[in-house]
Amino acid sequence: MEPAEDWLVESLRLYQDFHAFDLSGATRVLEWTGDKGVFVAGYESLKKNEILHLILPLRLSVKENQGLFPERDFKVRRGGFSDRSVFDLKHVPDTRFLVTSGLPGCHLQVWQVAEDSDVIQAVSTIAVQEKEDRLWPRVAIFSSEAPGVLHGVRLSSLKVVDLESHQPTYSSGVSDREELSSLQVLDAHTFAFCCASGRLGLVDTRQKWAPSETLCPSPGPGGERWCAEVGAKGQGLGPRIASLGSDGQLCLLDPRDLCHPVSSVQCSVSTPSPDPELLRVTWAPGLDSCLAISGFDGTVQIYDATSWGGPGGQVEPLFTHRGHIFLEGSSADTAPLVTTHTWHPRKPRTLLSAASDASLQVWDWVDPRASR
């Protein structure tokens, strides 16, 4: 049998559930709203890009094994159009507001999801301090009675602005020109930043700029770019910060000591990421020590970090999702690149992933250890 046919047969064993959808354009955004809805947005330049609120397939709530269902059974709930590319989109919890960022990076766009229609409409913009042709502001949301938008292109431009008034409530106040790769709000007063160089920091907004941080990139050959994610507090006091390099190096760090990685391993990737902006590492919210990575090829890899400790060699994934390669009959050489992925907030082994061919897939993987 051909590799694609082999995979289709294997998929009946590999997945508890599988759904596929074709968007009108590729997305780098998968933003949850509740546990049944997700926002996506296009990122093509020089054209209008759709922003869509999709409802996941109802069959995902069925418990028994259904096998493979590559059907277009997502539902479009609402939509709108952006004149700019959308590289980041954040839903403001408990509101109908969205905040987007992209190129040109001259401002952030604030959107409102209509309550009595199917329209997502732009309502205002938030000015950014630094305007650079090739860079765009990273965004995160402080959720409270008065939500705040954390954004910045570089450490020097980091600030929090009130969503309603657009007035700044916090700023870094430094001249540091390190380029940011990601921002993540951790609670009402703290956030994490990751720089493209691999530099990580935790910031308390109740104090002047004095981050707990690692000043040096994690060990490894020079030239790579990095992204990072902090796991939820409920995932323990140990190494719940994962930092991923474009060469496939993955470091786990304890938030209490960012200067000394708990472990450093090499993921099983065939080549460095062809587009480091698409690198993504995520902790599974419902599985201890499980994380997923993407942005290297047409796959999403899932790892179990339970046994990692200290500097280590190459590690093998627990599971590899190849649906974006084989579902449309692509070969590994011509496969689309996975642009982003996210874990379902409630279903432990369910993920969504999107690729550069505008495919969107939701899949519930079977732990291979369960059958041993």
C-alpha positions in Angstrom: 0.0 0.0 0.0 1.0 3.6 -0.5 2.1 5.6 2.7 -1.2 7.5 2.6 -3.2 4.3 2.5 -1.1 2.8 5.3 -1.8 5.9 7.4 -5.6 5.8 6.7 -5.7 2.2 7.9 -3.5 2.9 10.9 -5.6 6.0 11.8 -8.4 3.7 13.0 -6.1 2.5 15.7 -4.2 5.8 16.3 -7.2 8.1 16.9 -10.2 8.0 19.1 -11.7 10.7 16.9 -10.7 12.8 13.8 -12.3 15.7 11.9 -11.0 17.8 9.1 -12.0 21.2 7.7 -10.8 23.4 4.8 -10.5 27.1 5.6 -10.6 29.8 2.8 -7.1 30.7 3.8 -4.3 29.4 6.1 -4.4 30.5 9.8 -1.8 31.0 12.5 -4.5 31.6 15.1 -6.4 29.0 17.1 -8.0 30.9 20.1 -10.5 29.1 22.3 -13.8 30.5 23.4 -15.3 28.1 25.9 -14.7 24.5 25.1 -16.8 24.2 21.9 -15.7 27.3 19.9 -12.5 28.6 18.4 -11.4 31.7 16.5 -9.3 31.5 13.4 -8.0 34.3 11.1 -6.0 34.5 7.9 -2.6 36.0 7.6 -2.1 36.6 3.9 -0.7 40.0 2.9 -2.3 42.4 0.4 -5.8 41.0 0.8 -8.7 40.9 3.1 -8.4 38.1 5.7 -11.4 36.4 7.3 -11.8 36.2 11.1 -14.1 33.4 11.9 -15.8 32.0 15.0 -16.1 28.2 14.5 -18.1 25.7 16.5 -16.4 22.3 16.8 -18.2 19.1 15.5 -20.9 17.9 17.9 -19.6 14.3 17.4 -16.6 15.2 19.7 -18.9 14.9 22.7 -19.7 11.3 21.8 -17.7 8.9 24.0 -17.4 5.7 21.9 -14.8 5.2 19.3 -16.0 6.6 16.0 -12.9 5.9 13.8 -11.9 8.4 11.1 -14.4 11.1 10.0 -12.7 13.5 7.6 -15.9 15.5 7.2 -16.4 19.3 7.0 -18.6 19.4 10.0 -17.3 22.5 11.7 -19.9 25.3 11.8 -19.2 29.0 11.2 -21.0 31.0 13.9 -19.7 34.5 13.1 -17.3 36.2 10.8 -15.6 39.4 9.8 -12.8 40.7 7.6 -9.4 42.3 8.4 -7.5 44.5 5.9 -4.3 43.4 7.6 -2.6 40.0 8.1 -3.5 38.5 11.5 -0.6 36.8 13.2 -2.1 36.8 16.7 -5.6 37.0 18.1 -6.7 37.0 21.8 -10.2 36.7 23.1 -10.8 38.8 26.2 -12.4 36.4 28.6 -16.0 37.1 29.7 -16.4 39.7 27.0 -17.3 39.9 23.3 -14.0 41.6 22.5 -11.0 40.3 20.5 -7.6 41.9 20.0 -5.5 41.2 16.9 -1.9 41.9 15.9 -0.2 41.5 12.5 1.5 43.3 9.7 1.8 46.1 9.1 2.5 46.3 12.9 1.5 50.0 13.3 -1.3 49.2 15.8 -3.4 46.6 17.5 -7.0 46.1 16.3 -9.9 45.7 18.8 -12.9 43.7 17.5 -16.4 43.1 18.9 -18.4 39.9 18.4 -22.0 40.9 17.7 -24.5 39.5 20.2 -27.5 39.7 17.9 -25.9 39.0 14.5 -23.2 36.9 12.8 -20.8 39.8 12.4 -17.3 40.4 14.0 -16.6 44.1 13.5 -13.6 46.3 14.2 -14.4 48.9 16.9 -11.0 50.6 17.7 -7.2 50.5 17.4 -4.5 50.6 20.1 -1.3 52.5 19.1 2.0 50.7 19.5 5.2 52.4 20.5 7.6 50.9 18.0 6.8 50.7 14.3 9.0 48.3 12.4 8.4 47.0 8.9 9.1 43.3 9.5 8.1 43.0 13.2 4.7 42.9 14.8 3.6 43.3 18.5 3.2 40.2 20.6 -0.1 40.2 22.6 -1.5 38.7 25.8 -4.6 39.7 27.9 -4.9 40.5 31.6 -8.4 39.3 32.5 -10.2 41.3 35.2 -13.1 43.7 35.7 -11.0 46.2 33.7 -9.1 44.0 31.2 -5.6 45.0 30.1 -3.8 44.4 26.9 -0.1 43.4 27.3 1.8 44.1 24.1 5.3 44.8 22.8 7.7 44.3 19.8 10.8 44.5 22.0 11.4 44.6 25.7 11.8 48.4 25.5 8.2 48.8 24.2 6.5 46.4 26.6 3.4 47.9 28.2 -0.1 47.1 29.5 -2.9 49.4 28.4 -6.5 49.5 29.6 -8.8 47.9 27.0 -11.5 50.5 27.4 -9.5 53.8 27.7 -6.3 52.6 25.9 -4.3 54.3 28.6 -1.1 52.6 29.8 -1.2 51.0 33.3 2.3 49.5 33.2 5.4 49.8 31.1 8.9 48.2 31.2 10.6 51.6 31.1 13.9 50.2 29.8 15.9 50.7 26.7 16.6 47.0 26.1 16.1 46.2 22.4 15.7 42.5 22.7 13.1 41.2 20.2 10.1 39.4 21.7 8.8 36.1 20.5 6.0 35.5 22.9 4.1 36.9 25.9 1.9 35.0 28.4 -0.2 36.3 31.2 0.1 34.0 34.3 -2.3 35.6 36.8 -3.7 39.0 37.7 -0.3 40.5 38.3 2.4 38.5 36.6 3.4 37.6 33.0 6.1 35.8 31.2 8.1 36.9 28.2 10.4 35.0 25.8 12.8 36.7 23.5 13.8 35.4 20.1 17.3 34.8 21.5 15.9 32.4 24.1 16.0 34.9 27.0 13.1 34.2 29.5 11.6 36.3 32.2 8.8 36.5 34.7 7.5 40.0 35.6 5.4 41.3 38.5 3.4 44.4 37.4 3.0 45.5 41.0 6.7 46.4 41.0 9.0 48.4 38.8 10.7 46.4 36.1 12.8 43.8 37.9 12.1 40.5 36.1 13.2 37.1 37.4 15.0 35.9 34.3 17.8 34.1 32.5 19.9 36.6 30.7 21.6 34.1 28.4 20.0 31.9 25.7 19.7 28.2 26.7 22.7 26.2 25.7 23.0 25.2 22.0 24.5 26.2 18.7 24.1 29.9 17.8 21.6 31.4 15.4 18.5 29.6 16.5 15.2 31.3 17.5 13.1 30.4 20.5 9.6 30.3 21.8 8.3 29.2 25.3 5.2 28.4 27.3 4.5 28.3 31.0 2.3 25.4 32.2 -0.6 26.0 34.6 0.2 26.1 38.3 -1.9 22.9 38.9 0.8 21.0 36.9 3.1 21.1 39.9 6.0 23.1 41.3 8.7 21.5 39.1 9.8 22.3 35.6 6.7 23.8 34.1 8.4 26.2 31.6 9.2 24.7 28.2 11.5 26.6 25.9 11.8 25.3 22.3 14.5 26.3 19.8 14.3 26.3 16.0 16.9 23.5 15.9 14.6 21.2 18.0 16.3 21.7 21.3 13.8 21.7 24.2 14.6 22.9 27.7 12.5 22.6 30.8 12.9 25.1 33.5 11.6 25.7 37.0 10.1 29.1 37.5 11.9 29.5 40.8 15.3 29.1 39.1 15.4 30.3 35.5 19.2 30.3 35.3 19.6 26.5 35.5 17.5 24.3 33.1 16.2 21.2 34.8 16.7 19.3 31.5 17.7 19.9 28.0 16.9 17.4 25.2 16.9 17.2 21.4 13.5 16.5 19.9 13.3 14.1 17.0 13.1 16.7 14.1 14.6 16.0 10.7 15.6 19.6 10.0 15.6 23.0 11.7 12.3 25.0 11.4 11.9 26.5 8.0 9.9 29.4 9.5 10.8 29.9 13.2 7.9 32.3 13.6 5.6 29.2 13.5 7.4 27.4 16.3 5.0 26.4 19.0 5.4 24.4 22.3 2.3 23.8 24.5 1.7 22.0 27.7 -1.3 19.6 27.9 -3.7 21.0 30.4 -5.1 17.6 31.3 -2.0 15.4 31.2 0.9 15.7 33.6 4.3 16.3 31.9 2.9 16.0 28.3 3.7 18.7 25.8 3.3 19.1 22.0 5.6 20.9 19.5 5.1 22.0 15.9 6.5 24.3 13.3 9.2 22.0 11.9 7.2 20.1 9.2 3.7 18.8 8.5 3.4 17.1 11.9 2.6 17.7 15.5 4.7 15.8 18.0 3.7 14.9 21.5 6.3 14.1 24.2 6.1 12.8 27.7 8.7 14.6 29.8 8.2 12.5 33.0 11.6 10.8 32.8 13.7 13.7 31.5 16.4 14.9 33.9 19.6 16.9 33.4 21.3 17.2 30.0 20.1 14.5 27.7 20.4 13.3 24.2 17.6 12.9 21.6 14.2 11.9 22.7 11.4 10.2 20.7 7.8 11.5 20.6 5.1 9.5 22.3 2.8 10.3 19.4 3.1 12.0 16.0 0.1 13.5 14.2 0.6 13.1 10.4 -2.9 14.0 9.3 -1.8 17.2 7.4 0.6 15.1 5.4 -1.5 12.1 4.4 -5.2 13.2 4.5 -4.9 15.1 1.2 -2.4 12.6 -0.3 0.7 14.8 0.1 4.1 13.2 0.4 6.5 14.1 3.2 8.6 16.1 0.7 5.7 18.3 -0.4 3.7 18.3 2.9 2.3 21.6 4.2 3.9 23.2 7.2 1.9 23.1 10.5 1.3 26.7 11.4 -0.1 26.3 14.9 -1.8 23.9 17.3 -3.6 24.0 20.6 -4.9 21.5 23.2 -8.6 21.3 24.0 -9.2 22.9 27.4 -11.4 20.0 28.7 -10.6 16.8 26.7 -7.2 15.6 27.7 -6.0 14.1 24.4 -7.8 16.3 21.9 -5.9 18.9 19.9 -6.5 21.3 17.0 -3.9 21.9 14.4 -3.7 24.1 11.3 -1.4 24.0 8.3 -0.2 26.2 5.5 -2.5 24.5 3.0 -5.5 26.0 4.9 -6.4 22.6 6.5 -7.8 22.6 10.0 -7.9 19.3 11.9 -9.2 18.3 15.4 -8.0 14.9 16.6 -8.2 12.8 19.8 -5.1 10.6 19.9 -4.8 7.2 21.5 -1.9 6.8 24.0 0.2 4.0 22.5 1.2 2.8 26.0 -2.4 1.9 26.8 -2.3 -1.1 24.5 1.0 -2.5 25.8 
